[in-house]
Amino acid sequence: MPVGVKYNPSREVSSKVTSSRELQVGEIIREVRKSKRIRQKVLARMVGISPGALTNFEKGRRRISLDWLHKIAEALDTPVAYFLPDESDKSRATPGDPRERRLLTAWRQLSKNETLRDDFLQLLEHLGRAKGIKKVRKRAS
């Protein structure tokens, strides 16, 4: 590919979405990007794709390769696994509940600071008690 020309994976015929999984990945990319207040144009430039290609990934119009997902995850400073829907993980938010996704995004962004995570949990528990919700028991690991 010539120097200075951006690869546009949205033009690949074989990259069409075939399942809702790609749509979920795209929604999560968009959610993380917005939570970090990064514009599509800026993220596209950071990873070396066209803004249109990023739009197609986020809207689930095109399947994203693992290589591109890795570049996007790195640019967003988020683990690749965060973007992958895991059917067996019932704690992951469903695409139908944007508030739960926002909460999980906030939680995962606190992952580097255990004290802040503890404070966040205490705040949620305090709010729950104030609203008459019993404390949730810890699950056995």
Residue pairs with C-beta under 8 A, 6 or more apart in sequence:
1 7
6 48
6 49
6 50
7 48
7 49
8 49
8 50
8 52
8 53
9 15
9 49
9 53
9 57
9 62
9 64
9 65
9 68
10 50
10 52
10 53
10 55
10 56
10 57
10 61
10 62
12 62
15 62
15 63
15 64
15 65
16 61
16 62
16 63
17 23
17 60
17 61
17 62
17 63
18 63
20 60
21 85
22 60
22 62
22 63
22 64
23 59
23 60
23 95
24 60
24 85
24 95
25 57
25 60
25 64
25 69
25 83
25 84
25 85
26 57
26 58
26 59
26 60
26 64
27 58
27 60
27 95
27 101
28 82
28 83
28 85
28 101
29 57
29 58
29 64
29 72
29 76
29 83
30 58
31 98
31 101
31 102
31 105
32 76
32 78
32 82
32 83
32 105
33 40
33 43
33 58
33 76
35 102
35 105
35 106
35 109
36 76
36 77
38 76
40 51
40 54
40 55
40 58
41 51
43 54
43 72
43 75
43 76
44 50
44 51
44 53
44 54
46 75
47 54
47 68
47 71
47 72
47 75
48 71
49 68
53 62
55 61
56 62
57 64
57 68
57 72
64 72
66 80
69 80
69 83
70 80
72 83
73 79
73 80
73 82
73 83
78 108
82 108
85 92
86 92
92 104
93 100
93 101
93 103
93 104
94 100
95 101
106 120
107 117
107 120
110 116
110 117
110 120
111 117
125 135
128 134
128 135
129 135
